[in-house]
Amino acid sequence: MTDPKTILIAQIMISGMMAFCMTGFFGFLHMGLTSQWLHEWSHAFVVAWPVAFCLSLIVGKLSFTIACRITGK
């Protein structure tokens, strides 16, 4: 398995990218391509990233455990 520092950095990056993409995508679906959407997206992202990171700490290890059991590794 990868060292804890690398895993933590990866969780920071993955949660940030997912929060960025998901808040942008669903904000766009809700509001359309407007200047208000951009404004709301930035606020949603600032809230979503820390939440996504905390959740990734909780479910990350569980997900790896399940994936290893499925693949037999």
HELIX and SHEET records of a PDB file:
HELIX    1   1 PRO A    4  MET A   31  1                                  28    
HELIX    2   2 SER A   35  THR A   71  1                                  37    
END                                                                             
